[in-house]
């Protein structure tokens, strides 16, 4: 770990109070960034901020629902009191298992609104405040963007949209020096998403056996990828979806 890699930098992390996104926020703070956390729950924001500060990092935050553009814009206005934004992590997401034929229109729309529309809102609201050139916008997507999965039509549609949005934003914002990329995590231990998708030991075992690397990933492995994309090492990378998924998107290949 390069201590101080992001010293003097400001990062805003949407969905940054739990799971993968909290892991990214912690690592950015460990490497010197002031992290501003945004999540729907004010209690979760306070708890996550306190955790980062207790570990010696710089953090603050406020509640906002990424589905509501006005709330996102208000949160960004508070974040930029610290200065221009160097790093944006857009990671708010929703998921549940539901066959398409049994899913309500509202349920489908909810995931589209949180994941896809929410990603657009975070990008749109932060763009004017990003340090140009030199800032980095990273959206969290998923293997469902490219790999059809049963019970995941809503997520597959939302994540596929995010992947193309990343590429469009990279194309439009590149001339101003703003890099836009995505990270596609596989199953990650101790996350709410996997508790929903794999609620039993039997399902966990089956999913693990189907992974080429035969294990779940860790939040710090996703955080390391985010630091690469946001840092100097990734300075010539834009419009890319970085798979950090243990080979999830490849499938099992039919071999034992």
Secondary structure, 3 states (H helix, E strand, C coil): CCCCCCCCCEEEEECCCCHHHHHHHHHHHHCCCEEEEEECCHHHHHHHHHHHHHCCCEEEEEECCCCCHHHHHHHHHHHHHHCCECEEEECCCCCCCCCHHHCCHHHHHHHHHHHHHHHHHHHHHHHCCECCCCCEEEEEEEHHHCCCCCCCHHHHHHHHHHHHHHHHHHHHHHHHCCEEEEEEECCECCCHHHHHHCCCHHHHHHHHHHCCCCCCECHHHHHHHHHHHHCHHHCCCCCCEEEECCCHHHCCCCCC
